[in-house]
């Protein structure tokens, strides 16, 4: 893996006023807008007059949903889709979403962004009750809980409400039943979810950029702890869980989300630009140019340049054909891939003192190689500025940070990290400035546990993305 944090997942759904053949195409457009959130697998479920048809596979949206596949999907009135990166459960077709189940009272399809922290305990309880699992994803556990509760209640809404009180952790869910579509956000608001309109059709998405690309209007964000039920062309909203300590993932703004998205009242581009401005004030440096590690460092580098008055320039050309989640299994291959992904513009770099802005430093593999590449291209000095605080903690809620020993900043001073990566100077965004930038967010409270080791809810002692592969019963 090129030294990057992996995306979580993206969810997208449409409730049309009338059944239509182009529903599958519209969902694919929405999912393509969210492709940055997961490149491993994708899938779509369509409700065709109460019967749920679905298709899912490993690969990008454009690879999985060819013209032939799209033409084979039925028309429908409701559809949900998903793009996935595996934060729980290994990457294989069985773990692709939507999860579709058939039970005594009907059909059910679920797509999920997040991680359930009490998944191991729930899985053990469900298996003791006779449940059989075919995947290693915590989304299947959510499906089992919903079905179990549905068999005890009179409506799917009540079953989902009960499930919200049972599962703990991060979940933004879209749910299809034979007659209804539902959207759910956990009470902390860890993961984003919004709602809008495309004409008279209702659209739901992880990020507002998907609504924009669809030509849909943005209505609002789904609130933490809220259940939205769409049926008979009506939207019914209910606050199921009381206000709790909020925990919106601050890394959505730093890295995950597209710059053209607005989440809980904060525009991602403006957030990143402000982070760059803060970095310029925190540790000024005499330099010739400001540049970024493309693409996620671009906005912060622009902000740094505006604040410092040092001109912005491009020092790397990025290959368009290597995805953000490109994986290789050896350190040597990872190093070679840095050169394959990023090639320096030598005439821009030679003899220059460069401020290089990146969104984050995780393991340090990529930034070390990048600094070396710039020096080999003739850079006089390389000063690294990072638009996030140092990573020191595990993420339990849907981000691929599960080993502290892999984090270059864990247990080290900034000076020790600087020496290890070979930079002339190094500065991370301070926690104080991070809090200042996020003060106008509608969700009052963030999860910054990856930077502080403190979390908005109780977390397990340890976590592993493949933990369901290892359970011995």
N, C-alpha and C positions, 0 to 999 in steps of 0.2 A: 504494500500500500504506500502510495506517495503520502508523506507525513501529513495527513489531513484527518480532521474529525469527519466521520461519516454522517450523512443525513439521517433523519429519522424516517418518516414516511409522509405521503401526501394523500389526502382523501378528497373526492369530488363527487357531487351528486346533482341530479336534475329531477324535478317533479314537474311534468308537463301538464298543461290544462287538458290536452287531448293526446291520445296515442299517436306516435309519429315514427316513421321509418328512420329519420335522420338522428334519432336519439343517440345511437351508438357513436356516430361521428362527432356529435357535440361533446359527449363524455371524453372521447379520445383527445379532442382539442383541449379540454380542461385539464386532463391528465398530463398532456405534453407541456402545458404551462407550469406544471408542478414536478416535472421530471427531475429537476435539481434536488428534490427531496428524497429520491430513491431511484437507483438505476439497475437494481438487481432483478426485479420482477414487477409485473403489473397485471391487473385484471379488471373486469367489468361484470356486473350482474344487472340484468334487466328484468323488470317485473312485467310479464306479458299476461294481463288479465288474471292476476293471482298466481301464475306459474313463474317461477324464477329461473331464468336461463343465465348461464355464466360462461365466461372464457377467461383463463389466466395461464401465464407461463413465465418462464425465466426470460428476461430481456427487456429492452426499451419498448415504449409504447409503439413506436413506429415499426419495430421488429415483430412484436406480438400481434398487433392489430393491423394486419395487412388488409388490402382491399377485399380479398377473398374471405377473410375472417369476418370483417365488418358486414359484408353482404349476407353472410350466413346467420347473423344475429337477428332476432325478431324485432318488430316494432314494439313499442311499449310506451307507458306513461311515466314510469319511474325507473331510474337507474342510478347505481352508485359505482364508483371506481376507486382504484388504489394504485399507487406506486410505492415500492418497498425497498428499504435497505434493512437488513436483518440485525436489529439490536437485541432481539430475543429469538432464538431458534436459528439454525444454520440456513445457509442459502440453498434451497432446493424447491422444486416445483410444488411439493405438498404444502409448503409454508406460504406460498403466494396467496394473496387475497384478491377478492372477497372470500371469506369463509361462508359457505352455503350449507345449511342443514335442513333436513325435513323431519318433522316431529309430529306427534299425535294431533296437535292443534293447527298444523299448517307448515309453511315454509318460512325461512329466515335467512337473510344475508347480512353480513357485518363487515365493515372496513374500520380499521383502527390505526390511529397514530398515538404512540406512547408506549410505556412499559408499566405493567402491574406489579407492584412491589410485594404483594402477598400471593403471587401466582403459585408458588411452590406449595404453600399450605392449601390453597383452594384446590389444586390439582390432586393432592393426596386425599382430601375429603371427597371429592367427586369420584375418584376411582374406588374408594371404599363403598360408595353408593352404587357402583356398577358402571360408571361412565367409561367409555373406551375412547382413547385419543389416537388420532392418525397423524398428528403434526407435533412439532416441538415449539409452537408459537403460543404466546399467552393469549392471543386473540381467540384461539379455539376454547380456551378456558372461559372467556367472557361469553362465548356462544352457549356453552354448557350451562352456565349460571342463568342466562336469560331463559333458556328452554326449561330448566328446572323450575324457575319462578313462574314461567308462563303456565305450566301445568297446575300450579297452585292458585292462579288468579284468573280473573274474568277478562282481562285485556292485556295486550302487548305493552301498552303504556305502563300499567302497574308493574308488570314483570321487569321492565327496564328501570323503573323507579327503585324497585327492590334491589336490582343488580347494582345500581349506583351506590347503594348503602353498604354493599358487600365488598365490592372490589376497591382496592386502595392503590393510589399512584396516579400516573398520567394516562389520560384517555380522552381523545377526541374521536367520537364514533359517529358513523352514519349507519343506519339500520333500515333494512327493507323487510316488511311483512307483506302478506298478500294484498292488504288494502292501504298501507300507510308507509310513509318514510319518516324516520326520526333522526334528529341530530342531538348529540349529547356531549357536554364538556365537563371535565372533572371539576370538583369544587375549588381546587387551587388555581385552575386555569393554566396548567403547565403548557398545554399545546394550543395553538391558535385554531380558530374555526369561525367562519363568517357566512353570512347569508345575503343574497341579493336577488334581483329579478332580471330575467331576459324576456321582455314583453310581459306576458301574463304567466310565464313559466318561472318556477322558483329554483334558484341555484345555490348550492352549498359548496364551500371549498376551504381548504386549509389556509390559503392565502388570497388576498384580494386581487393579486395579479392575474389569477385564473379567471376571475370575473371580468376584468378589464379586457383580456384577450378574447373572451367569449362575446364581448359587446354587452355584457350585463351591467346593471347598476349595482353598486355596493350599498346595502341597506344598513347593516350593523354587524358587529361581532356577536357571536353567541356568548352569553355570559357564563362565567364559572358556576358550576352547579346547576345549569339550566338544561331542561329537556324541551326541545321543539318538535312537535308532531305536526306533520302535514298530511291532511286527508280531505277528500272532497273539495280540493282547491282552496282549503283554508289552512292558516297557520295558527297553531295553538301553542302558546308558550307557558311553561311552568317552572318556577324556581324550586327544584326538588330538594336540594341540600342547602342548609343555612350558610351564611357567610363564614368562611374559615380563613385561616392565614393564607394569603395568596402566594402563588409561586410560579408566575409566568417565566418560562425558560428564557433568560436574558441572552442566551446564545442564538436565539432566533434572530435577534437584531444584529449581533456581531457577525454571524456567518451563515446560518441556515437559509433564511428567507431571501427571496429576490429583492434587489434594491427598489423595484417598482411596486412593492407591496406596502400596505399600511396595516399594522397589527395593533389592536387595542389603542388606537389613537396616535401611534407613533409611526412616522414614515421611515422605512428602513434606510433609504439613501441618506436622509437628513441625519439620522442617528449616527451612521458611520462617518459622515462628513464631520459631525461635531466631535466624534472620538478622535479624528485626526487633528482637529484644531486643539483639542486638549493636550495631545501628545506634543504638539509644537510648543506649547506653553510649559509643559512639565520639564523638558530637558532640551533647551535650544542647542543647535549645533551649527557651525559654519560649514556650509556645503554648497555645491554647484547646482545640483538638481535633486528633486524629490521624485521617486518612482515607486511603483507598487509591484508586489507579487500578484500577477493577474490570476483570476479576475476579482476575487473577493476582497483584495486589498485596495482596489481602485478608488472607492468612494472615500475611504479614510486618507489615502494619499492625497487626493484632491483637497480635502479639508486641511491637511498639514501644509500643503503648498499655499493655500489662500491665507492661512494664519501667519506663516513664517515669511511669506513673500519670496520664497525660493521657487524658481520655476519648476513646473511639473513636466516630466518627459517620460517616454517609454524606453525601457531598457531591456525588456524581454518580449519576444514573440511567442505566443502560446499556441501549441498545436490544437486544432479544433477536433481532432479525432481521438483524443484520449480523455475518457470521462473522468469526472471528479472521484469516482469510486473505483478506479482502475486498481486491480489487486495483483500483487506478485508476492511470492512466498519466501523470498530470501532478501537479505539486506543488500547484497551485491546487485540484484536485479532492480531493487528500488532506486539505488543510486544511479543506475544507467537510465532509468525511466525519468529522472529529473531532467537530464539532458534531452531526452526525447520529447518531453513535455514543454520545456522552456529553453529557448535559444537566445543568447544575448545579442543585442545590437552593438557590436564592437565599436563602431564609429561614435556612438553616443556615450559609451562607457569609458573609453580610453582617457586616462589622465584626470578623471573626474572624482570629486568627493560626493558620494551618493548617500542620500537618506532613503532607505528602502523600507516601505511600510507593508506589513502583512496583517491579516486579520487575527492570527493566533499562532502560537508555537506549541506543538504537542510533544512529539518525541524528539524533535530537533534534527531529524534526518534530512529533510528537504532544505531547511534554511541553512544548514551547514554546507551542503553541496552548492546551494545558490551563491552563498558568499564566496566560496572557492571559485565558482565559475566566473563571477564578476571580477575577481582579482586576476584570474587567468586572462580575462578579456581586457585587462589594463586599468581597472578601477584603482584610483589612488587610495581612497578610503571607503569603507562600507559601514554605515551607521544604521542599525536596525531599530525600527519603532513598531511596536505591536499594539493593535487596537483592541486589546483585551488584557485583563490581568493574567498572571501566571496560572497555568493549570496545576492544581495540587490535589484535587479531590476526584473521587469516582462519581460518575453520573448513574443514577438509578432509574431515570425516567424517560429513557429513549434515545440517548446519545451514546455513541460507541467509545466511551471512556470507562474501562472496567479494570484497569491495572495501574495502580499508582507507580509501580516500579518502571512503567513505560514512559512516564511523564518526565521530561527533561528538567522541569523546574521543581519537581518534588524533592524536598530536603536540601535544596541548593539556594544560595544567594543569587541575586541578579548578576553580580560580578562573576560568580562561578559559571553561570550559564553563558555569559558573554565570552568568557575564555574558551568554553567548550565548543561554541559554534564559530568562534574566530572572527567576531565583529569588532570594529573599532570602538563602538559604544552600543549600548542596549538599553531600551526603556519600554516598560509595559504600561498600559493604561492603568491608572490608579483606581482602586475601588471607590474612592471618594468621587472621582470624576464620572465613573460609571453610574453611580447612584444619581448624580446631578443630571446627567443626560436623560435618565429614565424617569425623572420626577413627574412628567406630564402624562405618563401612561394611565389609561383608564383603569387597568387592573393594578391596584395599589399594593405592590409587593412582588418581588422576583425571587426565583430560585437562582442563586449564584453559588451553589454548593461546590461546583467544580473549581471555583476560585477561593472559597472560604472553608470548605468542609462542613458547612452548616446548611441544613435542609429544612424546608417548611413543614415536612411531616416526618414521622418516624421511618427509618429506613432499615433494611436488613443488614446484618453484620458483613455480608459479602454478597457479591452478585457475579454471575457469569452469563454471557449471552447464550451459551450452549448448555445452560444448567439442566434443562429437561432431558438432554441426552444422557446425563450422568446420574439421574435419580435411580436408586436401587430400591425396589419395593418387594 
